[in-house]
Amino acid sequence: MHRRALTAFVLAVAMPVSAHADLSAHWELHANFDDRSMPGASADCTFKQENERLTGRCEDATVVGEVKGEMVTLRLTLGRTHDTMIFTGRLDDDDTVIVGRFSYAGKGDGSFLAVRR
């Protein structure tokens, strides 16, 4: 092998291969406010992923977001009020569960769990 070809081969083998999770699926989202006097909520969601970009729906809310490695960020815009909720979480190793925190402006913060169905 020529030196250049060998160098290119070694670099190609040594470079980490990133496996991108595809979150395109139906998900069940559960959210609970830190303030337990506020009722929690559940929603059926459908996400479509293209590269790092997510789009979809959760009941009457539209969803846009992104996936960067194991980190997932979702912005839900509620249909009736147009309020926005921001969800930031970590995807598990099996790409079936997202666990994290959310913020709902004017209402409070809390924790969430999303499970692939």
N, C-alpha and C positions, 0 to 999 in steps of 0.2 A: 504494500500500500504506500502511496505517496504520503509525505509528511502532512500536506494540507488535508487530504482525504481522511487520514487518521485523526487529525485534530478535530475536524468537523464531526466525525463519528463519535469521538469521546465527548465532545460538547453536547451533542444530541442525546446521548445516553445519560449524561450527568444532569441534564436539565430536568427539574421536577415536572411531572405531568400533572396538571390540575384537572381534577374531575369536577365538572360543574353539575351541581344538582339541578334537576328539572322539577320545579314545583308545580307544573301544569297538572292540575288534578282538582278533585273536590276535597274541601277541608271543612272541619267543624271547629269553629272558633268559640272559646269560652273566655270571658273577661270579667274580672272582679275588681271593684274599686277598693283602694286602701281603706277608705271610710266605709265601714260595713253597714252604715245606715243607708248607703246608696245601693240600689239593687244591681246585681250583676246581670250579664246578658250572654246569650249564646246565639250563634248565627251559622247558617250553612253558607259556605263560600265556594266559589269557583275561581281558580287562578289560571292564567295563561302566562307562560314565561317565554321570552325571546331574549337570548343572551342573558344580560343581567337585569333586564327590565321585566317587571310583573304588571299585569293588568287583570281586572276581573270584577266580580261582584260578590258582596256579602248581603244577602236579602235585598233591601232597597238601597244599599250603599254602593258607590263605585269605589274601586280600589286601584291605586297606582303604587308602585313600589320598586324596590331593587333587591337583588341578591348579590352579595359580595362575599365569596367564600361561604362560611357558615353563618354569616350575619344577614338578617332579613329585615328590611324596613318597609312598612306598609302605611299608606295614607288613605284612610277611609273617609269619604265625604258622604254624609248621611243624606238620603234622598229628600226627606220631608223638611229638615231644618237647614240643610247645607252646612251643618257643623262639621268640623274635621277632627278626627282622632288619629294620632300617630302611634304606631306599634313598632317597637324595635325588639328583635329577639334573635335567639341562636337556634340554628337547625341542628338536630341530633345527627349522629353518625349514620343512621339508617335513612335519613331524609324523610322521616314520617312524623316528626313532632317538632314544633317550634315553641320555645318557652321564652317569655320576656316580659317587658313592661310596656304600658301604654300611657298616653297623656291625652286628656279630653279637655280642651281649653274652657275655662269657666266652670268645669264640673269636678275635675280632680284627676288623680293618677291611680294606676292600679297594675295588676299583673294579668297576664293572659297565657293561654295554652291553645295551640292550634294542632289538630290531629288530622293527618291525611286519611281520607275514607276510602 
